Amino acid sequence: MFARGVAVSHSYAHLVDYGAPVEIFGLRIGPGDLLYADCHGVISIPLEIAAELPKVAGEIRAREARIVDVCLSPDFSPGKLLNVIKDDR
């Protein structure tokens, strides 16, 4: 089951199966799959790359922090922002 929160239901519902692969809006999901979801949707992450996620997430966070720092700087300019974005490529 996958939901954004706990909800008590007063309607008729019953579990018909579990532990079997399903396809939801074209995304095939099987038991043991690693999923990431947010308000934009759900993705399945291959288990082969799962160990790399913390490192890559840290790199993305650091890159975004540099951009945010320039934007919050008192001497912000579009040119400085463009330079930071170009340097991160």
N, CA and C of each residue as an Amber inpcrd file, in Angstrom:
protein
   267
   0.8420000  -1.1770000   0.0000000   0.0000000   0.0000000   0.0000000
   0.8780000   1.2270000   0.0000000   0.3990000   2.2570000  -0.6430000
   1.1660000   3.4910000  -0.7240000   0.1900000   4.6490000  -0.6180000
   0.4070000   5.5140000   0.3440000  -0.4860000   6.6540000   0.5300000
   0.2980000   7.7950000   1.1560000  -0.2110000   9.0050000   0.9790000
   0.4900000  10.1550000   1.5590000   0.1960000  10.3220000   3.0330000
  -0.7560000   9.5910000   3.5610000  -1.0640000   9.6730000   4.9750000
  -2.0140000   8.5650000   5.3800000  -2.2590000   8.4650000   6.6650000
  -3.1820000   7.4680000   7.1870000  -4.5880000   8.0400000   7.0960000
  -5.5060000   7.2340000   6.6160000  -6.9010000   7.6820000   6.5110000
  -7.8200000   6.5390000   6.9060000  -8.7280000   6.8390000   7.7990000
  -9.7220000   5.8510000   8.1860000 -10.7960000   5.8480000   7.1170000
 -11.1580000   4.6610000   6.6720000 -12.1730000   4.5550000   5.6300000
 -13.4020000   3.8570000   6.1790000 -14.5440000   4.3610000   5.7800000
 -15.8010000   3.7320000   6.1750000 -16.4590000   3.0650000   4.9710000
 -15.7180000   2.9660000   3.8930000 -16.2690000   2.3260000   2.7080000
 -15.8420000   0.8660000   2.6690000 -16.4150000   0.1450000   1.7500000
 -16.0860000  -1.2630000   1.5900000 -14.7240000  -1.3890000   0.9100000
 -13.8020000  -2.0480000   1.5480000 -12.4810000  -2.2770000   0.9650000
 -11.9620000  -3.6070000   1.4780000 -11.2820000  -4.3180000   0.6180000
 -10.6630000  -5.5640000   1.0520000  -9.4150000  -5.8300000   0.2220000
  -8.4620000  -6.4740000   0.8320000  -7.2090000  -6.8250000   0.1900000
  -7.4340000  -8.1140000  -0.5950000  -7.0980000  -8.0880000  -1.8870000
  -7.3210000  -9.2730000  -2.7130000  -6.0280000 -10.0500000  -2.9640000
  -4.8780000  -9.4100000  -2.8200000  -3.6090000 -10.0870000  -3.0520000
  -2.4900000  -9.2290000  -2.4830000  -1.3330000  -9.8190000  -2.2800000
  -0.1530000  -9.0730000  -1.8530000   1.0820000  -9.8200000  -2.3080000
   2.2030000  -9.0900000  -2.3800000   3.4570000  -9.7100000  -2.7580000
   3.6050000  -9.9880000  -4.2440000   2.7330000  -9.4250000  -5.0430000
   2.7860000  -9.6490000  -6.4880000   3.1230000  -8.3340000  -7.1870000
   3.7950000  -8.4000000  -8.3290000   4.0720000  -7.1630000  -9.0800000
   2.7710000  -6.5040000  -9.5390000   2.8180000  -5.1810000  -9.6060000
   1.6840000  -4.4020000 -10.1120000   2.2030000  -3.3580000 -11.0850000
   1.3200000  -2.8280000 -11.8730000   1.6600000  -1.7150000 -12.7460000
   0.6770000  -0.5920000 -12.4640000   1.2290000   0.5720000 -12.1380000
   0.4060000   1.7380000 -11.8130000   0.8310000   2.8720000 -12.7280000
  -0.0740000   3.3030000 -13.5840000   0.2020000   4.3720000 -14.5480000
   1.5000000   4.1260000 -15.3160000   1.7440000   2.8770000 -15.7090000
   2.9120000   2.5450000 -16.5040000   4.1640000   2.2130000 -15.7070000
   4.1490000   2.4170000 -14.3970000   5.3100000   2.0900000 -13.5630000
   5.1180000   0.6990000 -12.9750000   5.9840000  -0.2130000 -13.3590000
   5.9180000  -1.5810000 -12.8410000   6.6360000  -1.6170000 -11.5000000
   5.9500000  -2.1260000 -10.4870000   6.4670000  -2.1720000  -9.1200000
   6.3570000  -3.5990000  -8.6180000   7.4640000  -4.0920000  -8.0640000
   7.4860000  -5.4440000  -7.5220000   7.8840000  -5.4420000  -6.0650000
   7.6580000  -6.5500000  -5.3900000   8.0600000  -6.6560000  -3.9850000
   9.5610000  -6.3800000  -3.8420000   9.9260000  -5.5730000  -2.8660000
  11.3250000  -5.2670000  -2.6150000  11.8780000  -4.1090000  -3.4260000
  11.0830000  -3.5280000  -4.3270000  11.5550000  -2.3800000  -5.1080000
  11.7580000  -1.1700000  -4.2050000  12.7260000  -0.3510000  -4.5540000
  12.9990000   0.8890000  -3.8370000  12.2870000   2.0160000  -4.5700000
  11.3730000   2.6850000  -3.8650000  10.5860000   3.7560000  -4.4760000
  10.8940000   5.0790000  -3.7970000  10.8290000   6.1380000  -4.5930000
  10.9050000   7.4990000  -4.0540000   9.6740000   8.2280000  -4.5630000
   9.0050000   8.9230000  -3.6640000   7.8000000   9.6410000  -4.0560000
   7.7590000  10.9980000  -3.3900000   7.2260000  11.9580000  -4.1300000
   6.9380000  13.2700000  -3.5720000   5.6800000  13.7850000  -4.2530000
   5.4100000  15.0660000  -4.1040000   4.1750000  15.6160000  -4.6670000
   4.1550000  15.5870000  -6.1940000   5.2910000  15.2940000  -6.8220000
   5.3720000  15.2570000  -8.2820000   5.1690000  13.8660000  -8.8550000
   5.2630000  12.8490000  -8.0320000   5.0700000  11.4990000  -8.5250000
   5.9590000  10.4940000  -7.8240000   6.0860000   9.3180000  -8.4380000
   6.8330000   8.2010000  -7.8710000   7.8210000   7.6890000  -8.9120000
   9.0230000   7.3560000  -8.4630000   9.9930000   6.7010000  -9.3460000
  10.5090000   5.4480000  -8.6530000  10.9270000   4.5020000  -9.4540000
  11.5460000   3.2810000  -8.9610000  13.0520000   3.4180000  -9.1530000
  13.7950000   3.1920000  -8.0880000  15.2480000   3.3350000  -8.1310000
  15.8650000   1.9430000  -8.2020000  16.6730000   1.6780000  -9.2170000
  17.3160000   0.3620000  -9.3100000  18.1710000   0.0850000  -8.0690000
  18.0270000  -1.0850000  -7.5150000  18.7740000  -1.4310000  -6.3080000
  20.2800000  -1.3950000  -6.5370000  20.7120000  -1.5770000  -7.7860000
  22.1470000  -1.5710000  -8.1050000  22.7980000  -0.2080000  -7.8360000
  22.0300000   0.8610000  -7.8540000  22.6100000   2.1920000  -7.6260000
  22.2140000   2.7950000  -6.2790000  21.4670000   2.0550000  -5.4780000
  20.9580000   2.5800000  -4.2060000  22.0720000   3.0720000  -3.2880000
  23.1980000   2.3920000  -3.2600000  24.3050000   2.7810000  -2.3730000
  24.9160000   4.1180000  -2.7740000  24.7360000   4.5350000  -4.0240000
  25.2880000   5.8010000  -4.5030000  24.4130000   7.0080000  -4.1510000
  23.1840000   6.7700000  -3.7440000  22.2370000   7.8660000  -3.5170000
  22.7050000   8.9060000  -2.5060000  23.2140000   8.5290000  -1.3290000
  23.6380000   9.5580000  -0.3740000  24.7140000  10.4930000  -0.9390000
  25.6840000   9.9360000  -1.6550000  26.7550000  10.7530000  -2.2310000
  26.1970000  11.7190000  -3.2760000  25.3910000  11.2200000  -4.1660000
  24.8250000  12.0590000  -5.2240000  23.8920000  13.1140000  -4.6340000
  23.0930000  12.7290000  -3.6480000  22.1980000  13.6960000  -3.0000000
  23.0000000  14.8130000  -2.3340000  24.1220000  14.4700000  -1.7090000
  24.9920000  15.4810000  -1.0980000  25.5690000  16.4430000  -2.1200000
  25.9590000  15.9070000  -3.2800000  26.4860000  16.7630000  -4.3470000
  25.4150000  17.7260000  -4.8690000  24.2100000  17.2250000  -5.0470000
  23.1080000  18.0750000  -5.5200000  22.7980000  19.1500000  -4.4810000
  22.7640000  18.7550000  -3.2240000  22.4710000  19.7200000  -2.1580000
  23.5310000  20.8200000  -2.0960000  24.8010000  20.4580000  -2.2480000
  25.8830000  21.4470000  -2.2180000  25.7690000  22.4030000  -3.4020000
  25.4500000  21.8670000  -4.5780000  25.3020000  22.7090000  -5.7730000
  24.1340000  23.6830000  -5.6010000  23.0200000  23.1730000  -5.0870000
  21.8660000  24.0380000  -4.8650000  22.1620000  25.0970000  -3.8090000
  22.9400000  24.7480000  -2.7840000  23.2930000  25.7030000  -1.7240000
  24.1040000  26.8580000  -2.2950000  25.0190000  26.5780000  -3.2250000
  25.8040000  27.6580000  -3.8410000  24.8940000  28.6130000  -4.6100000
  23.9260000  28.0780000  -5.3130000  22.9880000  28.9180000  -6.0740000
  22.1270000  29.7450000  -5.1270000  21.6140000  29.1190000  -4.0700000
  20.7870000  29.8430000  -3.0980000  21.6010000  30.9270000  -2.4060000
  22.8450000  30.6260000  -2.0550000  23.6980000  31.6210000  -1.3960000
  23.8710000  32.8680000  -2.2670000  24.0860000  32.6710000  -3.5650000
  24.2140000  33.8200000  -4.4730000  22.9050000  34.5960000  -4.5270000
  21.7950000  33.8830000  -4.5870000  20.4910000  34.5590000  -4.6660000
  20.1820000  35.3650000  -3.4070000  20.6410000  34.8780000  -2.2530000
  20.3750000  35.5760000  -0.9920000  21.4200000  36.6350000  -0.6670000
  22.4800000  36.6830000  -1.4340000  23.5670000  37.6180000  -1.1910000
  23.0990000  39.0630000  -1.3880000  23.5770000  39.9990000  -0.5260000
  23.2020000  41.4060000  -0.7000000  23.7220000  42.0000000  -2.0100000
  24.7700000  41.4120000  -2.5600000  25.3010000  41.9320000  -3.8250000
  24.9230000  41.0280000  -5.0090000  23.7120000  40.4630000  -4.9090000
  23.2130000  39.5950000  -5.9820000  23.1580000  40.3500000  -7.3060000
  23.4650000  39.6220000  -8.3620000  23.2480000  40.1420000  -9.7180000
  22.9630000  38.9520000 -10.6270000  22.2170000  39.1700000 -11.6940000
  21.9700000  38.0720000 -12.6280000  23.2770000  37.4880000 -13.1850000
  24.2720000  38.3210000 -13.3810000  25.5620000  37.8480000 -13.8800000
  26.2260000  36.8910000 -12.9090000  26.1940000  37.2280000 -11.6020000
  26.7860000  36.3420000 -10.5930000  26.0390000  35.0140000 -10.5430000
  24.7290000  35.0750000 -10.6670000  23.9450000  33.8480000 -10.6810000
  24.3040000  32.9950000 -11.8940000  24.4170000  33.6290000 -13.0250000
  24.7780000  32.8980000 -14.2450000  26.1550000  32.2580000 -14.1080000
  27.1010000  32.9610000 -13.5050000  28.4490000  32.4090000 -13.3010000
  28.4110000  31.1490000 -12.4060000  27.6210000  31.2120000 -11.3390000
  27.5290000  30.0570000 -10.4260000  26.8970000  28.8770000 -11.1540000
  25.8760000  29.1460000 -11.9360000  25.2100000  28.0700000 -12.6720000
  26.1680000  27.4720000 -13.6970000  26.9140000  28.3140000 -14.4000000
  27.8840000  27.8240000 -15.4120000  29.0030000  27.0120000 -14.7530000
  29.4770000  27.4460000 -13.5740000  30.5500000  26.7410000 -12.8750000
  30.1440000  25.3590000 -12.4210000  28.8450000  25.1420000 -12.2210000
  28.3600000  23.8440000 -11.7170000  28.1290000  22.8300000 -12.8320000
  28.3130000  23.2250000 -14.0640000  28.0770000  22.2740000 -15.1670000
  29.1600000  21.2650000 -15.2780000
